Amino acid sequence: MVSVVIETRNDEEALARTLAGLVNGAVVGLVRDVIIVDHGSSDHTREIADAAGCVFLENGVFADALGQARGEWLLLLEPGSRLFEGWTEAVRDHVEVSPGPARFTRSRINRPPFLKRIFGGNDPLGDGLLISKRQAIALMKPGYGASDLARGLAMRQLKAEIVSSER
């Protein structure tokens, strides 16, 4: 149903935290596969991904992940992001009724202050991105990464929280 795609570069600890939160999705049959698009890690990122059963793409080309994804929907996350309990239901509800992209609700634990949200730089993947594989392929351009794909999209907000990475 959903393929998770995570871009990494020397993110072994952050990746482990994110992957741990996805276990429930795999158990209930929501997560079909996890694809790690690596951009030249020199730490143990590959070993973490292999131990978790992820597909590991060393070349750092995001478009290759779209071709290998088995799910009809993609869940794009940053390493270090953690999904709160109830995320599987929110994702399942969205993919069953809505054709458009969605993002998670930023948890109050690490929500930036009001003025920073208004005037600060926007992290397009800070709240994750749930998008159909078909739409992602249609929007894809040469050299695009996950953040580029998320930038400027009108998205619904899921009723599930995320703690974004501290990038």
C-alpha positions in Angstrom: 0.0 0.0 0.0 2.7 2.6 1.1 6.4 2.7 0.3 8.5 4.8 2.7 11.3 6.8 1.1 14.1 8.4 3.2 17.1 10.3 1.9 20.2 10.0 4.0 23.8 11.1 4.4 25.6 10.0 7.6 22.3 9.7 9.5 22.7 6.3 11.2 21.3 7.3 14.6 18.5 9.4 13.1 17.6 6.7 10.6 17.3 4.1 13.4 14.8 6.3 15.3 12.7 6.8 12.2 12.7 3.1 11.2 11.7 2.1 14.7 8.6 4.2 14.4 7.6 2.5 11.2 7.4 -1.1 12.6 3.8 -0.7 13.5 3.0 0.2 9.9 4.7 -2.9 8.7 2.9 -5.1 11.2 -0.6 -3.9 10.2 0.3 -4.3 6.5 0.4 -0.6 5.6 4.1 -0.3 4.9 5.1 -2.4 1.9 8.7 -1.4 1.7 11.2 1.2 2.9 13.7 2.6 0.5 16.8 4.5 1.6 18.3 6.9 -0.9 21.8 7.5 0.3 24.0 10.4 -0.7 27.5 9.1 0.2 27.3 8.1 3.9 30.6 7.2 5.5 29.0 6.0 8.8 26.9 2.9 9.5 23.8 4.1 7.7 23.9 1.1 5.3 24.2 -1.4 8.1 21.2 0.1 9.9 19.1 0.0 6.7 20.2 -3.6 5.9 19.4 -4.8 9.5 15.9 -3.3 9.1 15.3 -4.9 5.7 15.3 -1.7 3.7 16.2 -1.3 0.0 19.4 0.7 0.0 20.2 2.9 -3.0 23.8 4.2 -2.9 23.7 6.4 -6.0 21.6 9.1 -4.3 19.2 9.4 -7.2 15.7 10.0 -5.8 14.0 9.1 -9.1 15.4 5.5 -8.8 13.4 5.1 -5.5 10.2 5.9 -7.4 10.9 3.2 -9.8 11.6 0.6 -7.1 8.7 1.6 -4.8 6.2 -1.2 -4.6 3.4 0.8 -3.0 0.8 2.9 -4.8 1.5 5.7 -2.3 4.8 7.2 -1.1 5.6 8.4 2.4 8.6 10.7 2.3 10.3 11.3 5.6 13.5 12.9 6.9 15.9 10.8 9.0 15.1 11.5 12.6 11.4 12.1 12.1 9.2 10.2 14.5 5.5 9.4 13.9 3.2 9.3 16.9 0.7 6.6 17.7 -2.3 6.6 15.4 -0.4 7.5 12.2 -1.2 4.3 10.5 -5.0 4.9 10.8 -4.6 8.5 9.5 -2.6 7.4 6.5 -4.9 4.5 5.7 -8.0 6.8 6.0 -6.3 9.3 3.6 -5.2 6.9 0.9 -8.7 5.3 0.8 -10.6 8.5 0.2 -8.3 11.3 -1.0 -6.3 11.4 -4.2 -4.2 14.4 -3.2 -1.0 14.8 -1.1 -1.0 15.2 2.7 1.3 16.0 5.6 1.3 15.2 9.3 0.5 17.7 12.0 3.6 19.0 13.7 3.8 17.9 17.3 3.8 20.7 19.9 7.0 19.1 21.3 9.1 20.6 18.6 6.8 23.1 16.9 8.8 26.3 16.1 7.7 29.6 17.8 5.0 31.5 15.9 7.3 34.2 14.4 9.7 31.6 13.1 6.9 29.7 11.5 5.8 32.9 9.8 9.1 34.4 8.8 11.6 31.5 9.1 12.6 29.2 6.3 10.2 26.4 5.4 11.4 22.8 5.6 9.2 21.2 3.0 9.7 17.7 4.4 9.6 18.7 8.1 6.0 17.4 8.4 6.5 14.4 6.0 4.8 14.0 2.7 2.2 11.4 1.7 1.8 11.4 -2.1 0.5 9.0 -4.7 3.3 7.4 -6.7 1.5 8.4 -9.9 1.5 12.1 -8.8 5.1 11.9 -7.7 6.3 10.5 -11.0 4.3 13.2 -12.9 5.9 16.0 -10.8 9.4 14.6 -11.0 12.1 16.5 -12.8 15.8 15.5 -13.4 17.9 16.2 -10.3 14.8 16.4 -8.0 15.0 15.1 -4.4 12.3 14.5 -1.9 12.3 18.1 -0.7 12.0 19.5 -4.2 9.0 17.3 -4.7 7.3 18.5 -1.5 8.0 22.2 -2.2 5.0 24.2 -3.2 2.4 21.4 -3.0 -1.0 22.1 -1.6 -1.5 19.4 1.0 -4.2 18.2 3.4 -3.2 17.9 7.1 -3.4 14.4 8.6 -4.8 14.0 12.1 -1.6 12.3 13.2 1.4 14.0 14.8 5.1 14.0 13.8 8.2 15.1 15.6 10.4 16.4 12.8 14.1 15.8 12.6 16.4 18.4 14.0 18.2 19.2 10.8 
